[in-house]
Amino acid sequence: MLEAGRPPGAAQFAGVLLHGRGGTPDAVIDLAARLGLDGGRWLAPAADAGSWYPNRFMEPVASNEPSLSRAIERCDAVVRGAAEGGRLSAGRIAVIGFSQGACLAVEYAVRHPGRCGALVVFTGGLIGPPGTDWQPAARTLVGLRVLVTGSDVDEWVPAARVRETAQVLTAKGADVQLRLYTRRAHVVSDDEIVEARAFLESWLASSPRIVDQP
């Protein structure tokens, strides 16, 4: 795992960064640098062999097990470590992912509600085949701030699934912003960085501040 930013004990917030399929922790640490936020501690775990789970995210969930559950457990361990034994509350922890890492971030937030305060989904969506019931009526995500982005021409993450993800998270009580870009390739664009920076700055301004202990 790679770390960047403030050391433990000095950060005002933490960000857990999940890379895409074939990506690396270095790539998402670079992504955090592009965000240009001060005061954060960034933690980027590495997937085994560069992949969090073997098949595409819209395949049956069982086809991606047990790798998917192990990846969610790994994410949870990093989130818990980011909390520094309670010094940082869940409201000061963000989970940020790109592509496969974004899908993992969504699945983590749904399976473990209340463990992070912000979720940034750069081109990702809920995991499972069309027709999956994600129990949208269960309002388990009240208080979670979410930014979901995508593209109308992305071959890996269809725009329809991106929209559906935003709808389900909203139904579960999350405060969701959805941004679909026209003809944007499978990357995190500069426009998305601007959008995400503003989103995270707003989240940090509204979440409880750290109080230094005597």
Stockholm file with secondary structure:
# STOCKHOLM 1.0

chainA/1-214         MLEAGRPPGAAQFAGVLLHGRGGTPDAVIDLAARLGLDGGRWLAPAADAGSWYPNRFMEPVASNEPSLSRAIERCDAVVRGAAEGGRLSAGRIAVIGFSQGACLAVEYAVRHPGRCGALVVFTGGLIGPPGTDWQPAARTLVGLRVLVTGSDVDEWVPAARVRETAQVLTAKGADVQLRLYTRRAHVVSDDEIVEARAFLESWLASSPRIVDQP
#=GR chainA/1-214 SS CEEEESCTTTCSEEEEEECCTTCCHHHHHHHHHHHTCSSEEEEECCCGGGCSSSSCTTSCGGGGTTHHHHHHHHHHHHHHHHTGGGTSCGGGEEEEEETHHHHHHHHHHHHSTTSCSEEEEESCCCCSCTTCCCCTTCCCCTTCEEEEEEETTCSSSCHHHHHHHHHHHHHTTCEEEEEEETTCCSSCCHHHHHHHHHHHHHHHHHSCCCCCCC
#=GC SS_cons         CEEEESCTTTCSEEEEEECCTTCCHHHHHHHHHHHTCSSEEEEECCCGGGCSSSSCTTSCGGGGTTHHHHHHHHHHHHHHHHTGGGTSCGGGEEEEEETHHHHHHHHHHHHSTTSCSEEEEESCCCCSCTTCCCCTTCCCCTTCEEEEEEETTCSSSCHHHHHHHHHHHHHTTCEEEEEEETTCCSSCCHHHHHHHHHHHHHHHHHSCCCCCCC
//
